[in-house]
């Protein structure tokens, strides 16, 4: 799982590179925190070989002091004492052992547009906000999540985010989303999803293949839901391990309200 560690560490580093973000490494423990009230933008990951857990405790204290929700990323080779420390910090199991899957991008089929479907890479404010709204509906998240996914564009510039985002339309309506981040030798997809009423039309296949083929990367990777695993296996992805996420910190809506109050002072 060395490549997955490298990829997730690169992702956290990119997140910390957003204006106002912070990155630190302590004894093999990497953590980042931002002003964005969503756990994908605040997190911690530990290297497989740790002599002591002091770095973990300090990282968790820093995340708690930030007052934002956060993820602890746990892989098969994460030391168990790290997971124990995360649990003691009040984090709970959010996604446990999601299959990590990989494929050589050159081995993937070329994407095809299904009838009535179009797709765009979003690069301006209107597009990013449409993407965030569609993602909220697909994953049934809160207003806080929709606002949080627009904040990187607000902070860094709508066409200067450290990742790329695509939005597919079916019959003119936003229907499917994905986000692509290249780092640590892996081209990773995050948050691939299709609206329930639009499923079965080839949108998941399209929104997976097209960004990867346009990425210029060599190896693609993602962590899948049980339903998504079947689609990715059909496309040629193979399971290479698993990734767990533990969720800590205050609820995102509470953190968003606090961030709003701080902004208007």
C-alpha positions in Angstrom: 0.0 0.0 0.0 3.0 2.3 -0.3 1.6 4.0 -3.4 -1.7 4.7 -1.7 0.1 6.2 1.3 2.0 8.4 -1.1 -1.1 9.4 -3.0 -3.1 10.3 0.2 -0.1 12.2 1.6 0.1 14.2 -1.6 -3.6 14.9 -1.5 -3.4 16.2 2.1 -0.4 18.3 1.1 -2.3 19.8 -1.8 -5.3 20.6 0.5 -2.9 22.3 2.9 -1.6 24.4 0.0 -5.0 26.2 -0.2 -4.8 29.8 1.1 -4.9 29.7 4.9 -4.1 26.0 5.0 -1.5 24.4 7.3 0.6 21.2 6.9 2.8 19.5 9.5 4.6 16.2 9.9 5.6 14.8 13.3 7.3 11.4 13.7 5.8 9.9 10.5 2.4 11.4 11.1 1.2 13.9 8.4 -1.7 16.2 9.1 -3.4 19.2 7.5 -6.0 21.7 8.5 -7.9 24.5 6.8 -10.7 26.9 7.4 -13.1 24.7 5.3 -15.7 23.0 7.5 -15.6 19.6 5.7 -13.6 16.5 6.7 -11.9 16.0 3.2 -10.1 19.3 3.9 -8.7 18.5 7.3 -7.1 15.2 8.1 -4.3 12.9 9.3 -2.4 9.9 8.0 0.3 7.9 9.7 3.2 6.1 8.1 3.2 2.2 8.5 6.3 2.2 10.7 6.0 4.3 13.8 8.1 3.9 16.9 5.8 6.0 19.1 2.4 7.5 19.0 3.4 11.0 20.2 3.1 12.4 16.8 -0.5 11.1 16.4 -1.6 12.6 19.7 -0.1 16.0 18.7 -1.7 15.8 15.3 -5.1 15.0 16.8 -4.8 17.9 19.3 -4.0 20.3 16.4 -7.1 19.1 14.5 -9.3 19.4 17.6 -8.0 23.0 18.2 -9.0 23.9 14.6 -12.6 23.2 15.3 -13.4 21.6 11.9 -14.5 18.1 11.1 -11.6 15.9 10.0 -10.8 12.4 8.6 -8.2 10.0 9.9 -7.1 7.8 6.9 -6.4 4.2 7.9 -4.8 1.6 5.7 -4.1 -2.1 6.3 -0.5 -1.3 7.4 -1.5 1.6 9.7 -0.3 0.7 13.2 -3.2 -0.3 15.4 -2.1 2.1 18.1 -2.9 4.9 15.6 -6.5 3.7 15.2 -6.8 3.4 19.0 -5.6 7.0 19.4 -8.1 8.2 16.8 -10.9 6.4 18.6 -9.9 8.0 21.9 -10.0 11.4 20.2 -13.8 10.8 19.7 -13.7 9.8 16.0 -16.2 7.3 14.8 -16.1 4.8 11.9 -17.3 6.6 8.7 -16.2 4.3 6.0 -14.6 1.0 6.9 -12.4 -1.0 4.6 -13.6 0.5 1.3 -12.0 -1.5 -1.5 -9.0 0.3 -3.0 -8.9 -0.5 -6.7 -6.3 0.3 -9.4 -5.9 -0.1 -13.1 -3.4 1.0 -15.8 -5.1 3.8 -17.6 -3.9 2.6 -21.0 -5.8 -0.6 -20.5 -9.2 1.1 -20.1 -11.7 1.4 -22.9 -12.3 4.7 -24.5 -15.2 6.6 -23.2 -18.4 6.9 -25.2 -21.2 9.5 -24.8 -24.6 7.8 -24.2 -27.6 9.2 -26.0 -28.8 12.5 -24.4 -25.6 12.9 -22.4 -23.0 15.6 -22.4 -20.0 16.2 -20.0 -17.9 19.2 -19.1 -14.8 19.9 -17.0 -15.9 22.7 -14.7 -13.4 25.6 -14.4 -15.5 28.6 -13.4 -17.6 29.6 -10.4 -20.9 28.7 -12.0 -19.7 25.3 -13.0 -18.1 24.5 -9.7 -21.3 25.5 -7.8 -23.4 23.3 -10.2 -20.9 20.4 -9.5 -21.2 21.0 -5.7 -25.0 21.1 -5.8 -25.1 17.9 -7.9 -22.7 16.2 -5.5 -24.9 17.2 -2.5 -27.9 15.6 -4.1 -26.1 12.4 -5.2 -24.6 11.8 -1.7 -27.5 13.3 0.3 -25.2 15.6 2.2 -26.0 18.8 4.0 -25.8 22.4 2.8 -22.5 22.6 4.7 -21.1 20.1 2.2 -22.2 21.9 -0.8 -20.8 25.2 0.5 -17.5 23.5 1.6 -16.9 22.1 -1.9 -17.2 25.6 -3.4 -14.7 27.1 -0.9 -11.5 25.8 -2.5 -12.4 27.8 -5.6 -13.3 30.8 -3.6 -9.9 30.6 -1.8 -7.5 29.6 -4.6 -9.4 30.7 -7.8 -12.0 28.7 -9.7 -9.5 27.5 -12.3 -6.6 27.1 -9.9 -7.8 24.3 -7.6 -5.3 21.4 -7.1 -7.7 19.0 -8.6 -10.0 18.8 -11.6 -13.8 18.3 -11.6 -16.2 16.9 -14.2 -20.0 17.2 -14.4 -22.1 15.1 -16.7 -25.6 16.1 -17.9 -28.5 13.9 -18.9 -31.2 15.6 -21.0 -29.7 18.9 -20.0 -29.8 18.3 -16.3 -26.8 17.8 -14.0 -26.6 14.0 -13.4 -23.1 12.7 -12.4 -19.9 14.1 -10.9 -16.3 13.1 -10.3 -13.1 14.7 -9.1 -9.6 13.8 -10.2 -6.3 14.4 -8.3 -2.9 13.4 -9.5 -0.2 12.9 -6.8 2.2 10.3 -5.4 2.3 8.4 -8.7 -1.5 7.7 -8.8 -4.3 9.4 -10.7 -7.1 9.2 -8.1 -10.8 9.7 -8.5 -12.8 10.9 -5.6 -16.6 11.2 -5.2 -17.7 9.5 -8.4 -21.5 9.4 -8.3 -24.7 9.5 -10.4 -28.1 10.7 -9.3 -30.4 7.7 -8.5 -33.0 8.5 -11.2 -30.2 8.8 -13.9 -28.5 5.4 -13.2 -28.4 2.7 -15.8 -27.6 5.1 -18.7 -23.8 4.7 -18.7 -23.1 7.9 -16.8 -20.9 6.2 -14.2 -18.8 4.6 -16.9 -18.4 7.9 -18.7 -17.6 10.0 -15.7 -14.9 7.4 -14.7 -13.3 6.8 -18.1 -13.3 10.3 -19.6 -11.3 12.1 -16.9 -8.8 9.3 -16.6 -8.2 9.2 -20.3 -7.7 13.0 -20.3 -5.4 13.0 -17.3 -2.2 11.9 -18.8 -1.6 9.6 -15.9 -0.4 6.0 -15.9 -2.0 4.3 -12.9 -5.6 5.1 -11.7 -6.8 4.4 -8.2 -9.9 4.9 -6.1 -11.7 3.6 -3.1 -15.1 2.2 -4.0 -18.5 1.7 -2.5 -19.9 -1.9 -2.7 -22.1 -0.9 -5.7 -19.2 1.0 -7.3 -16.8 -2.0 -6.9 -18.9 -4.0 -9.4 -18.7 -1.2 -12.0 -15.0 -0.7 -11.6 -14.2 -4.4 -11.7 -16.2 -4.5 -15.0 -14.1 -1.6 -16.4 -10.8 -3.5 -15.5 -10.0 -2.2 -12.0 -8.5 -4.7 -9.5 -8.7 -4.6 -5.8 -5.3 -3.8 -4.2 -6.3 -3.3 -0.6 -8.6 -1.1 1.4 -8.9 2.4 2.9 -10.9 3.3 6.0 -11.9 6.8 7.1 -12.7 7.8 10.7 -14.6 11.0 11.2 -13.8 13.3 14.0 -14.5 16.9 15.1 -17.8 18.8 15.3 -20.6 18.2 12.8 -20.1 20.0 9.5 -23.2 22.2 9.8 -22.0 23.4 13.3 -18.6 24.2 11.9 -20.0 26.0 8.9 -22.1 28.2 11.2 -19.1 29.0 13.3 -17.1 29.8 10.2 -19.8 32.2 9.0 -19.8 34.0 12.4 -16.1 34.4 12.2 -16.3 35.8 8.7 -18.8 38.6 9.6 -16.9 39.8 12.6 
